[in-house]
Amino acid sequence: MSKHGLKTPLSVLDLAPVLEGQTPADAFRNSLLLAQQVEKLGYKRFWMAEHHNMVSVASSATAVLLGYIAGGTSTIRVGSGGIMLPNHAPLVVAEQFGTLASLYPNRIDLGLGRAPGTDQVTARALRRDRLAAGSEFPEQVQELQQYLSFDNHTGPVRAIPGEGLDIPIWILGSSTDSAYLAAAMGLPYAFASHFAPAQLHAALSIYRKNFKPSEFLQAPYTMACVNVIAADTDAAANRLATSFYQLFLGIIRGRLRRMGPPIDSMEGVWNEYEAAHAQQMLACSFIGSSDTVQHGLQQFLNDTKVDEVMATAHIYDQADRLHSYELLRKLSDNLV
């Protein structure tokens, strides 16, 4: 059992969603209110993800935003889920997270991904002459580890602050590639099953079978991110989920939009192919009343045996979003 009393620790992934009729500044305030609420509820971590060129996501300057969240909370771990390392010089990431860890000791996590977190045109704008950087991800992680190590105090290039600080590094994945890397490096592994569930089981198996103990971690540690939309009834939750479905439909169609209010039904909004495509990619979604969500999550834990669950909730109304996380926290006491 974790120090928070949960049998399976619960954490939160937030993208600072921008709602129709609102601004990124509103999104930031909503994210901070959410972080403060889930901290009170006993959630373990509050992570934010780096995305670019998306009108519905305001967490592009992730390290800056994490400072705002950490500054407005006091106990919950705050981190990246993740920083897309190929978009950045490892030294800059070491300095940014070294600064965060210096300001908020023992509370900062550094989750790293290899994808650009955006479309290819924007990736070129981000990486300029470094378009092949994704293939250099293992070397970039090692370079970052070197900057954060105490041993680097004699190196020609040093991360100040950052050097010698205890900043847990996680490897993030949405396929099997990063599972091999996390296992070889002896690092904790988080899988993005909230939008890429297809290879979840294969990735977890690869990671566990190939894990090599390290100075950072003696045994495999896994976390899976899932979508959770909980409400007082199944009908209410399914209606709330239509905001999520409309947002995802915009991604499928290449017509990005801010998250809009829920509607009564998706019938006539998406076609059969689009609905099937969305359902396939959102297979790790638990939508419904507390009983419905509990049943689905328990089956997920039985099937995956992950050590920790990270939940994300694309819900339009802030009160409904907070209520969803409250219900999830209450039902988690019954998960084994």
N, C-alpha and C positions, 0 to 999 in steps of 0.2 A: 504494500500500500504506500502511496506517495505521501510526502509531508503535508499535502493538502487534504489528505483523507480520502482521496479518490482511488478506487481500485485500478482503474485505467486513467491516467492523467489526461485531462482535457486542455486543449489550447485553442487559440483563435488565429485565423488568417484574415486580414482585412486589406482591402485594396483602395481604401478611401473613395468609395463609389460616389460619383457625381450624379445627382438626381436632376430630372427635368425641372427647370425653373430655379435651379440653385447653382452655386459657383463652387470651385475647388475650396475656397475658404470655408464654405458651409460644410463641405465634405470633411475637412480637417477637424472642425469642431465636433462633428458627429463621431468621428473616429476616436477622438479623445474621450468623449462621453462614454463610448462603448468600452474603451480600455479601462476606464475607471470603474465601470459597472462590473465587468468580468473579473477584474482584480478583487472586488468585494466578494464575488461569488466563489472565488478560489480557483479560477483557471490558472494554468501554469505559465503559459507564454502568450504574448501578443505579437504576432509577426506581420510584417507588411512586405509587399512584393513590388519589385521594379518592373514597370511596364511603361512603354512610350507610345506616343501618337495615338492614344485612345481617349476619346472625349468622355468616357464613362469612368476613367480611372485616374486619380490624382496623385498616386504614390510614386511618380517618376523619380523625384529627388529623394530616394528612400532614406538615405542616411540622415538627411536634414529633418525629414518628417519623424524618424525614430527618436531624434532628440526632443522634439515637441511632445511625443507620447511619453517618453521616459520621464521628462520633466514634470508631467502632470500626473504621474503615478508614483508609487513608492515601493512596491514589493514584487509585482508581476515581472517576469522576464520579458524583455523587449528585443526583437531581432528582425532579421531579414529573411523573407521566405520567397525569393531570396534576392541577393545582389547577383546580377548577371555579370560574372567576373570578366568575360571577354570584352565587355564594353568599357572596362576600366583598367588603368595601370594598377597592378597589385600594391604598389607602394601607396598610392592614393587611398585605396580601400583600407590598408593597414593603418594609415594615419586617421582616417575618418572614424573607424571603429575603435581605434586606440583613444581617440578623443571622447567618444561615447562611453567607453569603459572606464575612462578616468573620471568622467562626470558622474557616472552611475555604476559604481563598482559592483561586480558579481551579479549583474542583471542583464548583460548584453549577449545576445547570440548572433552568430554570423553564418547564415545559410547561403550557400553558393550554388549558382546554376550556370550551365554552359550555353543556354539558348540566349538569343538577343532580347527576348521579351517584347518583340514588336515585329513588324513586317520587314521585308528585305530592303526596301527603299530607305526606311528609317534606320535600319541596321547599318547601312552604308554611311548615313549621316553621322551615326554614333561612332563608328569604328574607323571611318576614313580609310586609311591605307592598311588597316588591320583586319580585313575581311576574313582572313583565315584563322583569326584568333580562337575560334571555337575549337579547332583541332589542337590547340595548345593549352587547353584547359587544365590537364594534369600538371603541366609544368608551371602554370600560373598559380595553381593552388599551392604547390611546393614553394614557389617564390614568396607568396603571401605568408605561409607558415614561417619561413625563414625570417622575414621582417618582424614577425610577432614573437619570435623566440628570444630568450635571454642571451643565448649564444651569439646572437648577431651584434652584441655590443662592441665587438671588434671588427665588424664588417665595414666596408667602404661606404655603404649606403644604409642609413638607419631610419626606422620609423619612430619619430618622436612627436607625439606620444604613440604608444602601441607596443613597443619593444618590451618583452618580458611580462606582458599582461595576460591574464587568464581570460581569453575570449574563445569560448567553444565554437569550433567550426563544424558545420553540418554540410554534407553533400546532398543536393537536391536532385531528383530525377523524375522524368516522365516516360522513360524507356529503360532498357536494361544496361545501357552504356555506363551510366554513372554508378550503377550497383557494383560493377567490377571495381571501379575506382574507390568508392567508399570502403569496400571490403579490403582492398589492398593497402589503403592508408590507415585502416583502423579507426574510421570516423563514423559518427552516427549518420543514419540515412533517412531522408524524408522523401516520400513519394507523392507526386501530384495526381492522386487518383480522383480528385474532384473534377478534372477535365480530361484526363488521359488514363482511364482505368484498364485499358486492354492488356498491358504488360505488368500490371501490379504484382500478380502472384509469381510470375517468372523472375521479376526483379528482386522481390523479397527472398526467393529461394537462392538466387545467385549470391546475393549479399551474405546471407547466413552461411552458406556452404563455403564461401571463399574468404570469410572474415579472418583477418590477422590481428591479434591483439597489439595495441600500441601504447605509448605513454599517455595517450588521450582517452583510450577506451579499452577495457579488458574483454568485453563481450559484446556481441552485436546489439545495437539499439535501433529500433525502427519506429517511424512515425508515418502515418498516412493521413493525407488531407481529404476530407469529404465535405459534400454540401449538406447542410442541415437547415431545414425550414420547419420549425415546430410552431404549432398554434393550439388553441384549446380544442379544436375539432379537425378531423381530416379535411372537411370541406373548406374550412377557413385557411388551412395551410396550403391546400392546392390552389386556392385563389391567390394567395400571396406569391406562390411560385410562378405565376404568370408574368410577373415583372422580370424574373430571372430568365424565363423562357424567351421573352421578347428581346431581352438583351443578347442572349445567345443567338437568337435568330438573326439579329443584325450582324453578328460576327460571321455566321454562315453565308449570308448574302453579301458581305462586304460593305454593309451600310451601317457603320458604327453610329451609335446614338447614346445619349445619356439614359440612365435607367428611369423608366416611366412607372406610373402607378399600376397596380394590378387591374386585370379585367376579369370578366366573368368566365370566359372560356377562350382557349386558343383555337377552337374550331373556326375555320375560315381565315385564320391569321397565318398559319403555316400550312404547307401542303404535306402530303403523306411522307414524301421523301425527307423533307426537312424535319418533321417530327421524329422519324426513325433515326436520322442522323444525330439529332440532339439527344434522344434517349440513349443511344449507344455511347456517346461521349460523356453523358451525365449519369452513367449507370451507378456510380457510387454517390447517390443522392438519397437522403432520407427525409421524406416530406410527409407531415401528418401530425396527428395528436401525439401526446407523450407516449401512449401505448404503442402506436404504430412506429414511431421513431425508435423507441426502445427495442422493439422486436427486430427491426432492420439492423440497427447498430450491433445488437448482440450477435446476430448471425454473421455480420461483417467481422467482428472480433474473433468469433469461433473459426472463421475461414482463414483469416490473415494472421492472427496471433501477434498483431503489432503491439508495441509497448506503449504507444501513445496515440491519441486521436487528435487531429487538428481540424476544427470545423470552420467553415466559412458560410456566411448567410447573405445572399443577395436579396435583400428585402427592402422595399421602397420606403416604408414608414419607419422612422427611427424607434418609435414606441413598440412597434411590432417586432423590429429587429432585436431590441433589448429583451422583449418577452420571450422570443425564441431561444435566446441564450440562457435565460432563467429556467425555462422548461428543460432544456438540455442538461443543465447542471443538476437539476433535481432528479431527473431520471437516471443520471449517471451512477447514482448510488446503487442502482439495481443491476448494473452491468458487471459482468465477471470476466 
